[in-house]
């Protein structure tokens, strides 16, 4: 999932503090009945963390693309058939997918 402001907040401040967001801006902090006294991250810290989270997300595009293709395969049947028939269909298909989506 593409990183959002809430992900940056959770990354910097944890998930125990209640807060509200309106139009991409934190409008309330530590608003639950039981206060956590966790300091609200600055706008600069949130922007930096969001950039970092986006870079991590972007660096894993190949893995998401591979998984989408792997999920379409009936891999156990392919492996069974390769073992039975002496073929390399499964390995060939996996290598093809990895070739299309390199690390």
N, CA, C and O atoms as a MOPAC input file, in Angstrom:
PM7 MOZYME 1SCF
protein

 N      0.84200 1    -1.17500 1     0.00000 1
 C      0.00000 1     0.00000 1     0.00000 1
 C      0.89100 1     1.24200 1     0.00000 1
 O      1.88600 1     1.29200 1     0.72200 1
 N      0.54800 1     2.20800 1    -0.77800 1
 C      1.30700 1     3.45300 1    -0.87800 1
 C      1.28600 1     4.15000 1     0.48100 1
 O      0.22200 1     4.28200 1     1.08700 1
 N      2.44700 1     4.59900 1     0.97000 1
 C      2.50900 1     5.24900 1     2.28500 1
 C      1.64700 1     6.50700 1     2.35500 1
 O      1.57100 1     7.29800 1     1.41500 1
 N      1.00300 1     6.65600 1     3.51000 1
 C      0.14500 1     7.81700 1     3.75700 1
 C      0.64600 1     8.54700 1     5.00100 1
 O      1.53200 1     8.05500 1     5.69900 1
 N      0.08500 1     9.70500 1     5.27300 1
 C      0.45500 1    10.48900 1     6.44200 1
 C      0.32400 1     9.65500 1     7.71400 1
 O      1.19000 1     9.71400 1     8.58600 1
 N     -0.73600 1     8.89300 1     7.82100 1
 C     -0.95800 1     8.07300 1     9.01700 1
 C      0.18500 1     7.06600 1     9.21100 1
 O      0.56000 1     6.76800 1    10.34500 1
 N      0.73400 1     6.55000 1     8.12100 1
 C      1.85800 1     5.61400 1     8.21900 1
 C      3.10200 1     6.31100 1     8.77700 1
 O      3.83800 1     5.73900 1     9.58100 1
 N      3.32200 1     7.54200 1     8.34200 1
 C      4.46200 1     8.30600 1     8.84900 1
 C      4.28400 1     8.60500 1    10.33600 1
 O      5.24200 1     8.52000 1    11.10500 1
 N      3.06000 1     8.95700 1    10.74500 1
 C      2.78800 1     9.22500 1    12.16300 1
 C      3.04700 1     7.97300 1    12.98400 1
 O      3.73900 1     8.02800 1    14.00100 1
 N      2.50100 1     6.85100 1    12.55400 1
 C      2.69300 1     5.59700 1    13.29300 1
 C      4.16800 1     5.21500 1    13.36200 1
 O      4.63100 1     4.70500 1    14.38200 1
 N      4.89900 1     5.45700 1    12.29000 1
 C      6.31100 1     5.12200 1    12.25900 1
 C      7.10900 1     5.96500 1    13.25300 1
 O      8.03000 1     5.46600 1    13.90000 1
 N      6.75100 1     7.23700 1    13.36700 1
 C      7.48900 1     8.14200 1    14.24500 1
 C      7.00300 1     8.14300 1    15.69200 1
 O      7.80700 1     8.26900 1    16.61500 1
 N      5.69000 1     8.00300 1    15.89600 1
 C      5.12900 1     8.18300 1    17.23700 1
 C      4.48000 1     6.92700 1    17.80700 1
 O      4.00800 1     6.94100 1    18.94400 1
 N      4.44800 1     5.85300 1    17.04200 1
 C      3.77700 1     4.65200 1    17.52300 1
 C      2.28300 1     4.71800 1    17.25700 1
 O      1.78200 1     5.68100 1    16.67800 1
 N      1.59300 1     3.69800 1    17.68000 1
 C      0.16200 1     3.58700 1    17.35400 1
 C     -0.74500 1     3.82200 1    18.55300 1
 O     -1.95400 1     3.60900 1    18.45800 1
 N     -0.18800 1     4.25400 1    19.67300 1
 C     -1.01000 1     4.38000 1    20.87500 1
 C     -1.67700 1     5.74000 1    21.02200 1
 O     -2.62900 1     5.87300 1    21.79200 1
 N     -1.21000 1     6.74100 1    20.31200 1
 C     -1.75200 1     8.09300 1    20.45400 1
 C     -2.86900 1     8.32300 1    19.45000 1
 O     -2.69900 1     8.09800 1    18.25200 1
 N     -4.01200 1     8.77500 1    19.95100 1
 C     -5.14300 1     9.09500 1    19.07500 1
 C     -4.92700 1    10.48700 1    18.47000 1
 O     -4.51800 1    11.42500 1    19.15400 1
 N     -5.21100 1    10.58800 1    17.18200 1
 C     -5.08100 1    11.88400 1    16.51600 1
 C     -6.09100 1    11.95200 1    15.38900 1
 O     -6.65800 1    10.93600 1    14.98600 1
 N     -6.31300 1    13.15200 1    14.88500 1
 C     -7.22600 1    13.32100 1    13.75700 1
 C     -6.49600 1    14.04300 1    12.63400 1
 O     -5.60600 1    14.86300 1    12.85900 1
 N     -6.90800 1    13.70600 1    11.41800 1
 C     -6.30400 1    14.29300 1    10.22900 1
 C     -7.42400 1    14.85200 1     9.36300 1
 O     -8.44800 1    14.20000 1     9.16000 1
 N     -7.22500 1    16.04900 1     8.86300 1
 C     -8.19000 1    16.65700 1     7.95600 1
 C     -7.43200 1    17.24300 1     6.77600 1
 O     -6.59000 1    18.12700 1     6.94000 1
 N     -7.73600 1    16.74500 1     5.59400 1
 C     -7.13800 1    17.25000 1     4.36200 1
 C     -5.60700 1    17.18800 1     4.40500 1
 O     -4.92300 1    18.11800 1     3.97700 1
 N     -5.07800 1    16.06200 1     4.93600 1
 C     -3.64200 1    15.84200 1     4.95200 1
 C     -2.88700 1    16.59300 1     6.03400 1
 O     -1.66000 1    16.67500 1     5.98900 1
 N     -3.61200 1    17.14900 1     7.01900 1
 C     -2.98200 1    17.89600 1     8.11000 1
 C     -3.50000 1    17.34200 1     9.43600 1
 O     -4.69400 1    17.07700 1     9.57300 1
 N     -2.60900 1    17.16500 1    10.41000 1
 C     -3.03500 1    16.71500 1    11.73900 1
 C     -3.77300 1    17.86300 1    12.40900 1
 O     -3.22100 1    18.94600 1    12.60400 1
 N     -5.03000 1    17.61200 1    12.75700 1
 C     -5.85500 1    18.66300 1    13.36100 1
 C     -6.09700 1    18.43900 1    14.84800 1
 O     -6.55800 1    19.34400 1    15.54300 1
 N     -5.79600 1    17.26200 1    15.33300 1
 C     -5.92600 1    16.98600 1    16.75500 1
 C     -4.88700 1    15.95900 1    17.15900 1
 O     -4.64600 1    14.99700 1    16.43000 1
 N     -4.26900 1    16.15600 1    18.31900 1
 C     -3.21400 1    15.23400 1    18.75500 1
 C     -3.47100 1    14.81800 1    20.19300 1
 O     -3.84000 1    15.64000 1    21.03200 1
 N     -3.27500 1    13.53800 1    20.46900 1
 C     -3.46300 1    12.96500 1    21.81000 1
 C     -4.86500 1    13.30100 1    22.30800 1
 O     -5.04700 1    13.81900 1    23.41000 1
 N     -5.85700 1    12.98900 1    21.46100 1
 C     -7.23200 1    13.42000 1    21.72300 1
 C     -8.08000 1    12.38000 1    22.45000 1
 O     -9.27400 1    12.59200 1    22.66100 1
 N     -7.47500 1    11.26500 1    22.83200 1
 C     -8.26700 1    10.27400 1    23.55800 1
 C     -8.43400 1    10.70200 1    25.01400 1
 O     -7.75500 1    11.61000 1    25.49400 1
 N     -9.34300 1    10.03400 1    25.69500 1
 C     -9.60600 1    10.34600 1    27.09400 1
 C     -8.36300 1    10.09800 1    27.96200 1
 O     -8.05400 1    10.87200 1    28.86800 1
 N     -7.67100 1     9.01300 1    27.66500 1
 C     -6.43600 1     8.69600 1    28.39200 1
 C     -5.27200 1     9.24400 1    27.57100 1
 O     -5.01400 1     8.77300 1    26.46300 1
 N     -4.58100 1    10.22300 1    28.10300 1
 C     -3.49600 1    10.88200 1    27.38100 1
 C     -2.22400 1    10.03800 1    27.40300 1
 O     -1.91200 1     9.39000 1    28.40200 1
 N     -1.49200 1    10.05600 1    26.27800 1
 C     -0.23200 1     9.30700 1    26.18700 1
 C      0.96500 1    10.20900 1    26.38100 1
 O      2.05700 1     9.72700 1    26.68400 1
 N      0.78500 1    11.50300 1    26.21300 1
 C      1.86800 1    12.48900 1    26.31700 1
 C      2.99300 1    12.24300 1    25.31300 1
 O      4.13600 1    12.63900 1    25.54100 1
 N      2.66500 1    11.59500 1    24.21400 1
 C      3.62200 1    11.41900 1    23.12600 1
 C      3.66400 1    12.73200 1    22.34900 1
 O      2.62200 1    13.29700 1    22.01800 1
 N      4.85800 1    13.20800 1    22.06500 1
 C      5.02600 1    14.47000 1    21.35300 1
 C      4.62000 1    14.31800 1    19.89000 1
 O      4.98200 1    13.34700 1    19.22700 1
 N      3.87300 1    15.28300 1    19.40900 1
 C      3.44800 1    15.27400 1    18.00700 1
 C      4.65700 1    15.52900 1    17.10900 1
 O      5.40700 1    16.47800 1    17.34000 1
 N      4.85500 1    14.68900 1    16.08200 1
 C      5.95900 1    14.92300 1    15.14200 1
 C      5.76000 1    16.23700 1    14.38900 1
 O      4.63100 1    16.63300 1    14.10000 1
 N      6.85100 1    16.89600 1    14.08200 1
 C      6.77700 1    18.15200 1    13.32700 1
 C      6.40000 1    17.84900 1    11.87400 1
 O      6.50700 1    16.71400 1    11.41100 1
 N      5.96500 1    18.87300 1    11.18300 1
 C      5.62100 1    18.72300 1     9.76500 1
 C      6.85900 1    18.29100 1     8.97400 1
 O      6.75700 1    17.48700 1     8.04700 1
 N      8.02200 1    18.82600 1     9.34100 1
 C      9.26100 1    18.46900 1     8.65000 1
 C      9.61500 1    16.99900 1     8.88500 1
 O     10.01000 1    16.29200 1     7.95800 1
 N      9.47000 1    16.54900 1    10.13000 1
 C      9.76900 1    15.15300 1    10.44900 1
 C      8.81200 1    14.21800 1     9.71600 1
 O      9.21900 1    13.16400 1     9.22700 1
 N      7.53700 1    14.60900 1     9.64200 1
 C      6.55800 1    13.79500 1     8.92300 1
 C      6.86800 1    13.73900 1     7.43300 1
 O      6.76600 1    12.68000 1     6.81200 1
 N      7.24400 1    14.87100 1     6.86400 1
 C      7.58000 1    14.90900 1     5.43400 1
 C      8.80100 1    14.04000 1     5.14500 1
 O      8.82600 1    13.31100 1     4.15400 1
 N      9.80700 1    14.11500 1     6.00500 1
 C     11.00800 1    13.30000 1     5.83700 1
 C     10.67500 1    11.82300 1     5.95900 1
 O     11.15400 1    11.00700 1     5.17100 1
 N      9.86100 1    11.47900 1     6.93800 1
 C      9.49600 1    10.07000 1     7.14300 1
 C      8.63600 1     9.55800 1     5.98800 1
 O      8.79300 1     8.41600 1     5.55600 1
 N      7.74500 1    10.38300 1     5.49600 1
 C      6.91600 1     9.98800 1     4.35200 1
 C      7.78400 1     9.74900 1     3.12000 1
 O      7.53500 1     8.81300 1     2.35900 1
 N      8.78600 1    10.57600 1     2.92100 1
 C      9.73000 1    10.38500 1     1.80900 1
 C     10.48700 1     9.07700 1     1.98000 1
 O     10.67100 1     8.33800 1     1.01300 1
 N     10.93500 1     8.77900 1     3.21800 1
 C     11.64200 1     7.52900 1     3.48400 1
 C     10.74200 1     6.31900 1     3.23400 1
 O     11.15900 1     5.34500 1     2.60700 1
 N      9.51100 1     6.38800 1     3.72800 1
 C      8.57600 1     5.27700 1     3.53200 1
 C      8.26000 1     5.07500 1     2.04400 1
 O      8.11700 1     3.94200 1     1.58400 1
 N      8.15500 1     6.17000 1     1.30300 1
 C      7.90200 1     6.07700 1    -0.14200 1
 C      9.07000 1     5.40200 1    -0.83900 1
 O      8.86300 1     4.59100 1    -1.74200 1
 N     10.30300 1     5.72300 1    -0.43400 1
 C     11.49000 1     5.10900 1    -1.03900 1
 C     11.51400 1     3.61200 1    -0.76100 1
 O     11.85100 1     2.81900 1    -1.64100 1
 N     11.15700 1     3.22400 1     0.46100 1
 C     11.09300 1     1.79600 1     0.79700 1
 C     10.02700 1     1.11500 1    -0.06400 1
 O     10.26100 1     0.04100 1    -0.61700 1
 N      8.86700 1     1.74100 1    -0.17300 1
 C      7.77700 1     1.19100 1    -0.99300 1
 C      8.22300 1     1.04500 1    -2.44500 1
 O      8.00900 1     0.00200 1    -3.06200 1
 N      8.83400 1     2.07700 1    -2.98000 1
 C      9.27900 1     2.04700 1    -4.37900 1
 C     10.33600 1     0.96700 1    -4.61000 1
 O     10.36000 1     0.33200 1    -5.66400 1
 N     11.20700 1     0.76100 1    -3.62400 1
 C     12.27100 1    -0.22600 1    -3.78500 1
 C     11.73600 1    -1.65800 1    -3.83100 1
 O     12.45500 1    -2.57200 1    -4.23500 1
 N     10.50100 1    -1.85700 1    -3.42800 1
 C      9.91200 1    -3.19300 1    -3.41800 1
 C      8.93900 1    -3.42900 1    -4.58300 1
 O      8.18500 1    -4.40200 1    -4.57100 1
 N      8.95500 1    -2.55200 1    -5.57900 1
 C      8.04600 1    -2.70800 1    -6.72600 1
 C      8.27800 1    -4.03700 1    -7.42700 1
 O      7.32400 1    -4.70800 1    -7.82100 1
 N      9.54700 1    -4.42300 1    -7.58400 1
 C      9.83800 1    -5.68800 1    -8.26300 1
 C      9.19200 1    -6.86000 1    -7.51300 1
 O      8.67600 1    -7.78300 1    -8.14300 1
 N      9.21700 1    -6.83100 1    -6.19100 1
 C      8.65700 1    -7.92700 1    -5.39700 1
 C      7.13900 1    -7.98600 1    -5.55000 1
 O      6.56800 1    -9.07000 1    -5.66500 1
 N      6.48300 1    -6.81900 1    -5.55000 1
 C      5.02700 1    -6.80100 1    -5.74300 1
 C      4.66700 1    -7.31900 1    -7.13400 1
 O      3.70900 1    -8.07700 1    -7.28600 1
 N      5.42700 1    -6.91400 1    -8.14100 1
 C      5.15600 1    -7.36700 1    -9.50500 1
 C      5.38500 1    -8.86500 1    -9.65500 1
 O      4.58900 1    -9.55900 1   -10.28700 1
 N      6.47500 1    -9.36000 1    -9.07200 1
 C      6.73900 1   -10.80400 1    -9.12100 1
 C      5.62100 1   -11.57600 1    -8.44900 1
 O      5.11300 1   -12.55400 1    -8.99900 1
 N      5.23700 1   -11.13400 1    -7.25300 1
 C      4.20100 1   -11.84800 1    -6.50400 1
 C      2.90200 1   -11.93400 1    -7.29900 1
 O      2.24700 1   -12.97600 1    -7.32000 1
 N      2.53900 1   -10.84700 1    -7.94300 1
 C      1.30700 1   -10.84600 1    -8.74000 1
 C      1.36000 1   -11.93200 1    -9.81600 1
 O      0.36300 1   -12.60400 1   -10.07800 1
 N      2.51800 1   -12.09500 1   -10.42900 1
 C      2.64800 1   -13.13000 1   -11.46300 1
 C      2.77800 1   -14.51900 1   -10.85500 1
 O      2.21300 1   -15.48000 1   -11.37700 1
 N      3.52200 1   -14.63300 1    -9.75000 1
 C      3.66100 1   -15.93500 1    -9.09400 1
 C      2.29400 1   -16.46600 1    -8.66200 1
 O      2.01400 1   -17.65900 1    -8.77800 1
 N      1.45000 1   -15.56500 1    -8.16300 1
 C      0.12900 1   -15.97600 1    -7.68300 1
 C     -0.74600 1   -16.55400 1    -8.79400 1
 O     -1.68600 1   -17.29900 1    -8.51700 1
 N     -0.44700 1   -16.22100 1   -10.02700 1
 C     -1.22700 1   -16.71700 1   -11.16500 1
 C     -0.82700 1   -18.13800 1   -11.55500 1
 O     -1.55300 1   -18.81900 1   -12.28000 1
 N      0.33900 1   -18.58000 1   -11.06700 1
 C      0.83900 1   -19.90800 1   -11.42300 1
 C      0.29400 1   -20.96700 1   -10.47300 1
 O      0.05300 1   -20.69500 1    -9.29700 1
 N      0.10600 1   -22.15200 1   -10.98500 1
 C     -0.20100 1   -23.30500 1   -10.14300 1
 C      1.14400 1   -24.00200 1    -9.90300 1
 O      1.45000 1   -25.02300 1   -10.52000 1
 N      1.93900 1   -23.42500 1    -8.99000 1
 C      3.32700 1   -23.83800 1    -8.85100 1
 C      3.50500 1   -25.28100 1    -8.39900 1
 O      4.38800 1   -25.97700 1    -8.89700 1
 N      2.68300 1   -25.73800 1    -7.46700 1
 C      2.84300 1   -27.11500 1    -6.99400 1
 C      2.58300 1   -28.11900 1    -8.11800 1
 O      3.28700 1   -29.12000 1    -8.24800 1
 N      1.56900 1   -27.83700 1    -8.91900 1
 C      1.29000 1   -28.73100 1   -10.05200 1
 C      2.42900 1   -28.67700 1   -11.07000 1
 O      2.82600 1   -29.70100 1   -11.62500 1
 N      2.94900 1   -27.47400 1   -11.30800 1
 C      4.06800 1   -27.33500 1   -12.24600 1
 C      5.27900 1   -28.12100 1   -11.76200 1
 O      5.92900 1   -28.80900 1   -12.54900 1
 N      5.58800 1   -28.02000 1   -10.45600 1
 C      6.72400 1   -28.76000 1    -9.89500 1
 C      6.49400 1   -30.27100 1    -9.98900 1
 O      7.39900 1   -31.02700 1   -10.34300 1
 N      5.28100 1   -30.69300 1    -9.67100 1
 C      4.95700 1   -32.12100 1    -9.75200 1
 C      5.13000 1   -32.62000 1   -11.18400 1
 O      5.75800 1   -33.65200 1   -11.42100 1
 N      4.56600 1   -31.87600 1   -12.13600 1
 C      4.66100 1   -32.28600 1   -13.53700 1
 C      6.11500 1   -32.29900 1   -14.01600 1
 O      6.51400 1   -33.20300 1   -14.75000 1
 N      6.90700 1   -31.30900 1   -13.60900 1
 C      8.32400 1   -31.28300 1   -13.98400 1
 C      9.05300 1   -32.49700 1   -13.42500 1
 O      9.85600 1   -33.12000 1   -14.12000 1
 N      8.77200 1   -32.83100 1   -12.16500 1
 C      9.41000 1   -33.99600 1   -11.55500 1
 C      9.00100 1   -35.27900 1   -12.28100 1
 O      9.83500 1   -36.13900 1   -12.56400 1
 N      7.72800 1   -35.39000 1   -12.57100 1
 C      7.20300 1   -36.58900 1   -13.23900 1
 C      7.70700 1   -36.69900 1   -14.67000 1
 O      8.06900 1   -37.78400 1   -15.12500 1
 N      7.73000 1   -35.56800 1   -15.38300 1
 C      8.02300 1   -35.58700 1   -16.81500 1
 C      9.48900 1   -35.29000 1   -17.14700 1
 O      9.89300 1   -35.38800 1   -18.30600 1
 N     10.27900 1   -34.93000 1   -16.14300 1
 C     11.68200 1   -34.59200 1   -16.40100 1
 C     11.83800 1   -33.28100 1   -17.14900 1
 O     12.78000 1   -33.11100 1   -17.92400 1
 N     10.92200 1   -32.35700 1   -16.92200 1
 C     10.96600 1   -31.05500 1   -17.59900 1
 C     11.37500 1   -29.96300 1   -16.60800 1
 O     11.54800 1   -30.22400 1   -15.41800 1
 N     11.52500 1   -28.74400 1   -17.11400 1
 C     11.90200 1   -27.60800 1   -16.26200 1
 C     10.93000 1   -26.43800 1   -16.45700 1
 O     11.32800 1   -25.27600 1   -16.37400 1
 N      9.68600 1   -26.74200 1   -16.71000 1
 C      8.68100 1   -25.71600 1   -16.99200 1
 C      8.56300 1   -24.70200 1   -15.85300 1
 O      8.51400 1   -23.49400 1   -16.08300 1
 N      8.51700 1   -25.21500 1   -14.62600 1
 C      8.35300 1   -24.32500 1   -13.47300 1
 C      9.56200 1   -23.39900 1   -13.32700 1
 O      9.39200 1   -22.18700 1   -13.19700 1
 N     10.75900 1   -23.94300 1   -13.34700 1
 C     11.98000 1   -23.14000 1   -13.21500 1
 C     12.06100 1   -22.12100 1   -14.35000 1
 O     12.42600 1   -20.96600 1   -14.12900 1
 N     11.72300 1   -22.54700 1   -15.55000 1
 C     11.76300 1   -21.63900 1   -16.69600 1
 C     10.80800 1   -20.46200 1   -16.49500 1
 O     11.16100 1   -19.31500 1   -16.77000 1
 N      9.60700 1   -20.75000 1   -16.01900 1
 C      8.60200 1   -19.70100 1   -15.81100 1
 C      9.03800 1   -18.74100 1   -14.70400 1
 O      8.88500 1   -17.52700 1   -14.83900 1
 N      9.58100 1   -19.28400 1   -13.60900 1
 C     10.05700 1   -18.43200 1   -12.51100 1
 C     11.17700 1   -17.53200 1   -13.00500 1
 O     11.17700 1   -16.33400 1   -12.71900 1
 N     12.13000 1   -18.08800 1   -13.74100 1
 C     13.23500 1   -17.28200 1   -14.27800 1
 C     12.74400 1   -16.21700 1   -15.25400 1
 O     13.29300 1   -15.11600 1   -15.30400 1
 N     11.71900 1   -16.54100 1   -16.02200 1
 C     11.12200 1   -15.56900 1   -16.94900 1
 C     10.52200 1   -14.39400 1   -16.17400 1
 O     10.71700 1   -13.23500 1   -16.54200 1
 N      9.79500 1   -14.69900 1   -15.10600 1
 C      9.18700 1   -13.65000 1   -14.27500 1
 C     10.27500 1   -12.80200 1   -13.62600 1
 O     10.18500 1   -11.57500 1   -13.61800 1
 N     11.30300 1   -13.45100 1   -13.08300 1
 C     12.40500 1   -12.70900 1   -12.46300 1
 C     13.12100 1   -11.83300 1   -13.48900 1
 O     13.59100 1   -10.74600 1   -13.15400 1
 N     13.20600 1   -12.29600 1   -14.72900 1
 C     13.82500 1   -11.50700 1   -15.77900 1
 C     13.03600 1   -10.25500 1   -16.10900 1
 O     13.61200 1    -9.21100 1   -16.41400 1
 N     11.71600 1   -10.36200 1   -16.04600 1
 C     10.85400 1    -9.20000 1   -16.31700 1
 C     10.85100 1    -8.20100 1   -15.16200 1
 O     10.61100 1    -7.01000 1   -15.36200 1
 N     11.12100 1    -8.69500 1   -13.94600 1
 C     11.06400 1    -7.83900 1   -12.76100 1
 C     12.33400 1    -8.04400 1   -11.92000 1
 O     12.27000 1    -8.64600 1   -10.84800 1
 N     13.48900 1    -7.54700 1   -12.39800 1
 C     14.74700 1    -7.74100 1   -11.66100 1
 C     14.78600 1    -6.89300 1   -10.38500 1
 O     14.08200 1    -5.89300 1   -10.25100 1
 N     15.63000 1    -7.33300 1    -9.46700 1
 C     15.82600 1    -6.56000 1    -8.21000 1
 C     16.51800 1    -5.26300 1    -8.51400 1
 O     16.77500 1    -4.47300 1    -7.60700 1

